[in-house]
Amino acid sequence: MGFKENLKAELSYQNVLVKELAEKTGISKRTIDNYLRDKHSDPTAENAVKIAQALGVSAEYLVTGRDSTLKKDNGKTICHIVSELQNLDAYALETVLYLSKRLGKSTSSPQN
């Protein structure tokens, strides 16, 4: 996925409106709309960083869908996940297990 798809997914995941993102970044709503609509409209590095900072993710994640900094924090992240899992009911735990198996299969294929 590219910037457009990753930005759309992150906005949806965080339930952030384009108008809100525009206010947080100082980038016009129209410009952000163009990033989301036009497949050939990628942001400048400066705008990508502003958007990433406003969403609390890395610019690398928005551009590539991956974030190399996550590997450094795996231990802390895993502890946080386990803590959250302890609060789930049996059905939710089964759902998480199913999703984690599916994610494992999708990431086990070689990527270039």
Stockholm file with secondary structure:
# STOCKHOLM 1.0

chainA/1-112         MGFKENLKAELSYQNVLVKELAEKTGISKRTIDNYLRDKHSDPTAENAVKIAQALGVSAEYLVTGRDSTLKKDNGKTICHIVSELQNLDAYALETVLYLSKRLGKSTSSPQN
#=GR chainA/1-112 SS CCHHHHHHHHHHHHTCCHHHHHHHHCCCHHHHHHHHHCTTCCCCHHHHHHHHHHHTSCHHHHHHSCCGGGGGGHHHHHHHHHHHHTTCCHHHHHHHHHHHHHHHHHHSSCCC
#=GC SS_cons         CCHHHHHHHHHHHHTCCHHHHHHHHCCCHHHHHHHHHCTTCCCCHHHHHHHHHHHTSCHHHHHHSCCGGGGGGHHHHHHHHHHHHTTCCHHHHHHHHHHHHHHHHHHSSCCC
//
